[in-house]
Amino acid sequence: MTTKSASVTTSINPLLGIIAVFFSALLFSAKAVMIKLAFRYPVDPVSLLCLRMVFSLPFFVGVALYVNRKTWLPKLPLLGRELGGVTEKTNLAENAESESQSRLTFTDYGKLAGLGILGYYAASILDFWGLQYVSAGLERLILFVYPTLVVVISWSVFKKPIGRTEVFALVLTYAGMLVVFSGQSFLKQTNIWMGAFLIFGSALTYAIYLVGSGRMIPRFGAVRFNAYAMIVSSFAVILHYLISYPESLWHFPAQVYYYGMALAIFSTVIPTFLVTAGIKIIGAGRAAIVASIGPVSTIVLGYFFLNETVELREGIGTVLVLAGVLLVSTKK
């Protein structure tokens, strides 16, 4: 009976992980489409980003409180007598976690704050600015090159060697980008180049965040680190808005708030936790394969909701970029 249950669990868990990553990729890919739809109303990128962070902030504060509940919830000694040795083991785990948390220094929190500002404030605002000039599909394609930027940063900063597979992947990826941007529709439009530059800056800042967070997550834990980083970035965005726009945030048409709420819940909070759960189950390599549906999904959504079209040249470039990124992401 036990063996049968274990085998069922083993067969179900990978499927659950794939489903979690798949839907997280779909929700993340919908972000650009919702931003473009919101831009049809009188709202600027900073205000829309601020609404997204204001609406998502309570969720991440709640997560931060939950993961730290062991430091302020009262002990329940009676539970130990009812469950036998379970409480003793739990207390040992709690003590280990508390000890790890107590070793965190002011410098650790400073690094986390800096990474949060870089990865979720700077990257997000560059992305929102760039989406004023480029299509949703092109935005997702440019953002999707961030794994290759992680490889380059790790090589240039930490001297991590680049193997033949990574070199081939880099050539594929940026050859694909060259194919996409060599079309006449791009060469004639200055605004597209401005938007592409801003979004590439978003991908670069996010890649730097990932390289830095890889060294900090073991200190904090993945869920705690993500919650803290999102809280820091939310306050950074709100501060930016207060400095740049003295008027109230609550003077936009109702549709703007609907899109702001949708961005917060469906393209920020839910996919963040789905991808974390999915990676935990199936690993980062398999998650990268499943998540490659993201750029394709954005192109499809852009076609139906924004009337965006894809030329043959763009399609070929997209395939090359996806192939290069997958090679980098799935290499052990």
DOPA-201765 format. One line per 4 residues: for each residue x, y, z of C-alpha. Coordinates in steps of 0.05 Angstrom, whole numbers, plus 5000, padded with zeros to 4 digits. Example, Ala and Ser with C-alpha at 12.3 -4.5 7.8 and 13.67 -1.06 7.14 Angstrom:
5246 4910 5156 ~ 5273 4979 5143 $
//
This chain:
5000 5000 5000 ~ 5056 5048 5018 ~ 5095 5031 4956 ~ 5035 5043 4912 $
5021 5110 4944 ~ 5093 5131 4936 ~ 5093 5113 4863 ~ 5030 5153 4851 $
5059 5213 4886 ~ 5123 5208 4845 ~ 5083 5205 4779 ~ 5037 5263 4798 $
5088 5312 4826 ~ 5126 5324 4761 ~ 5060 5337 4725 ~ 5041 5387 4779 $
5108 5422 4771 ~ 5100 5426 4695 ~ 5029 5454 4702 ~ 5053 5506 4753 $
5110 5530 4709 ~ 5067 5528 4646 ~ 5013 5573 4676 ~ 5064 5619 4708 $
5095 5629 4638 ~ 5027 5644 4609 ~ 5010 5694 4663 ~ 5078 5728 4658 $
5071 5732 4583 ~ 5004 5767 4590 ~ 5037 5824 4627 ~ 5060 5861 4564 $
4991 5854 4532 ~ 4956 5883 4593 ~ 5006 5941 4596 ~ 4994 5956 4523 $
4918 5954 4534 ~ 4925 6000 4594 ~ 4965 6050 4553 ~ 4903 6061 4510 $
4878 6102 4568 ~ 4910 6166 4595 ~ 4962 6134 4641 ~ 5038 6140 4641 $
5086 6082 4654 ~ 5107 6104 4724 ~ 5035 6111 4748 ~ 5015 6043 4719 $
5076 6010 4750 ~ 5060 6044 4816 ~ 4989 6016 4814 ~ 5016 5947 4800 $
5062 5950 4861 ~ 5011 5982 4907 ~ 4961 5927 4892 ~ 5012 5871 4899 $
5047 5898 4961 ~ 4996 5871 5012 ~ 5006 5800 4985 ~ 5081 5802 4993 $
5076 5834 5062 ~ 5030 5776 5081 ~ 5080 5726 5054 ~ 5137 5759 5093 $
5096 5756 5157 ~ 5078 5683 5144 ~ 5149 5659 5132 ~ 5171 5695 5195 $
5112 5671 5237 ~ 5156 5624 5278 ~ 5192 5684 5308 ~ 5129 5714 5338 $
5076 5659 5343 ~ 5068 5630 5414 ~ 5093 5559 5426 ~ 5041 5504 5431 $
5070 5453 5481 ~ 5005 5413 5486 ~ 5010 5396 5413 ~ 5074 5358 5427 $
5041 5311 5475 ~ 4986 5296 5425 ~ 5033 5284 5366 ~ 5089 5249 5402 $
5158 5263 5373 ~ 5135 5306 5315 ~ 5140 5370 5355 ~ 5210 5355 5377 $
5233 5348 5305 ~ 5195 5411 5285 ~ 5227 5450 5341 ~ 5295 5428 5318 $
5280 5452 5248 ~ 5253 5518 5275 ~ 5315 5528 5317 ~ 5360 5515 5257 $
5320 5565 5216 ~ 5321 5617 5271 ~ 5396 5607 5279 ~ 5407 5618 5204 $
5363 5680 5207 ~ 5401 5708 5267 ~ 5466 5704 5228 ~ 5440 5754 5177 $
5477 5820 5180 ~ 5461 5891 5163 ~ 5504 5882 5101 ~ 5461 5823 5080 $
5398 5865 5084 ~ 5432 5921 5047 ~ 5451 5875 4990 ~ 5380 5848 4988 $
5352 5919 4984 ~ 5400 5937 4928 ~ 5382 5874 4889 ~ 5308 5886 4900 $
5314 5957 4873 ~ 5355 5933 4814 ~ 5315 5871 4796 ~ 5243 5894 4806 $
5245 5970 4807 ~ 5296 5987 4753 ~ 5280 5927 4709 ~ 5205 5939 4714 $
5207 6013 4700 ~ 5253 6003 4639 ~ 5205 5950 4614 ~ 5144 5995 4622 $
5180 6053 4588 ~ 5201 6008 4530 ~ 5131 5981 4519 ~ 5110 6050 4497 $
5150 6039 4432 ~ 5151 5964 4416 ~ 5100 5908 4408 ~ 5084 5860 4464 $
5114 5802 4426 ~ 5180 5838 4413 ~ 5184 5859 4486 ~ 5178 5787 4511 $
5229 5763 4460 ~ 5281 5815 4482 ~ 5268 5801 4556 ~ 5276 5727 4543 $
5351 5734 4529 ~ 5366 5747 4602 ~ 5394 5676 4614 ~ 5448 5689 4563 $
5465 5755 4598 ~ 5471 5716 4664 ~ 5524 5672 4630 ~ 5563 5732 4605 $
5560 5768 4672 ~ 5581 5706 4710 ~ 5640 5699 4662 ~ 5661 5772 4664 $
5652 5784 4739 ~ 5663 5717 4772 ~ 5708 5686 4719 ~ 5661 5628 4709 $
5684 5592 4646 ~ 5639 5590 4585 ~ 5637 5522 4550 ~ 5625 5506 4477 $
5551 5496 4488 ~ 5543 5565 4519 ~ 5583 5597 4463 ~ 5539 5563 4411 $
5477 5585 4450 ~ 5501 5657 4452 ~ 5514 5657 4377 ~ 5444 5628 4364 $
5410 5677 4410 ~ 5441 5741 4384 ~ 5439 5717 4312 ~ 5364 5710 4322 $
5360 5781 4350 ~ 5400 5806 4290 ~ 5351 5771 4243 ~ 5292 5804 4278 $
5321 5874 4278 ~ 5347 5871 4206 ~ 5276 5877 4177 ~ 5257 5940 4141 $
5200 5954 4190 ~ 5253 5961 4246 ~ 5306 5998 4208 ~ 5258 6055 4190 $
5230 6067 4260 ~ 5271 6104 4311 ~ 5221 6092 4367 ~ 5228 6017 4361 $
5303 6022 4373 ~ 5291 6066 4434 ~ 5241 6015 4461 ~ 5286 5957 4446 $
5344 5991 4481 ~ 5302 6004 4543 ~ 5276 5932 4546 ~ 5346 5904 4535 $
5366 5947 4595 ~ 5310 5914 4633 ~ 5335 5845 4615 ~ 5406 5865 4635 $
5386 5893 4703 ~ 5344 5831 4716 ~ 5404 5786 4697 ~ 5448 5824 4746 $
5394 5814 4799 ~ 5393 5739 4785 ~ 5469 5733 4790 ~ 5468 5770 4857 $
5407 5735 4884 ~ 5438 5667 4870 ~ 5489 5685 4925 ~ 5438 5715 4973 $
5379 5666 4969 ~ 5416 5612 5010 ~ 5423 5665 5065 ~ 5349 5683 5067 $
5312 5626 5034 ~ 5277 5632 4967 ~ 5207 5653 4990 ~ 5232 5702 5043 $
5283 5733 4995 ~ 5230 5742 4940 ~ 5180 5773 4988 ~ 5231 5821 5018 $
5257 5841 4949 ~ 5187 5855 4924 ~ 5170 5897 4985 ~ 5233 5939 4976 $
5220 5949 4902 ~ 5148 5967 4916 ~ 5169 6023 4963 ~ 5221 6046 4912 $
5167 6051 4858 ~ 5119 6088 4904 ~ 5174 6137 4924 ~ 5190 6149 4851 $
5117 6165 4838 ~ 5111 6212 4897 ~ 5173 6250 4875 ~ 5154 6254 4801 $
5079 6263 4806 ~ 5053 6307 4863 ~ 4980 6293 4844 ~ 4940 6235 4873 $
4946 6166 4844 ~ 4870 6159 4843 ~ 4848 6204 4786 ~ 4853 6155 4727 $
4794 6122 4690 ~ 4767 6059 4724 ~ 4796 6015 4668 ~ 4867 6035 4689 $
4855 6008 4759 ~ 4826 5944 4731 ~ 4890 5933 4690 ~ 4933 5953 4750 $
4898 5902 4794 ~ 4903 5848 4739 ~ 4978 5863 4731 ~ 4988 5856 4806 $
4949 5792 4817 ~ 4954 5753 4751 ~ 5022 5776 4725 ~ 5060 5787 4790 $
5035 5751 4852 ~ 5006 5686 4825 ~ 5060 5670 4773 ~ 5115 5686 4824 $
5091 5632 4870 ~ 5073 5584 4814 ~ 5143 5586 4784 ~ 5175 5578 4853 $
5133 5516 4867 ~ 5145 5489 4797 ~ 5221 5496 4801 ~ 5220 5462 4869 $
5185 5402 4838 ~ 5217 5393 4769 ~ 5281 5434 4775 ~ 5306 5496 4739 $
5326 5460 4675 ~ 5259 5429 4660 ~ 5224 5493 4683 ~ 5264 5531 4631 $
5239 5485 4576 ~ 5166 5494 4598 ~ 5175 5569 4607 ~ 5197 5576 4534 $
5124 5579 4518 ~ 5125 5651 4544 ~ 5148 5689 4481 ~ 5103 5647 4437 $
5044 5659 4483 ~ 5056 5734 4482 ~ 5057 5734 4406 ~ 4991 5696 4404 $
4959 5742 4456 ~ 4985 5803 4419 ~ 4953 5778 4355 ~ 4884 5768 4386 $
4882 5827 4434 ~ 4927 5879 4402 ~ 4922 5861 4328 ~ 4998 5851 4325 $
5025 5811 4267 ~ 5090 5771 4260 ~ 5131 5772 4196 ~ 5169 5711 4172 $
5235 5744 4190 ~ 5211 5755 4262 ~ 5187 5683 4267 ~ 5255 5656 4245 $
5291 5702 4294 ~ 5245 5680 4350 ~ 5260 5607 4337 ~ 5335 5621 4339 $
5329 5661 4404 ~ 5287 5607 4438 ~ 5337 5553 4416 ~ 5396 5592 4444 $
5363 5609 4510 ~ 5341 5537 4520 ~ 5412 5512 4508 ~ 5438 5559 4562 $
5381 5546 4611 ~ 5381 5470 4607 ~ 5456 5457 4607 ~ 5476 5423 4672 $
//
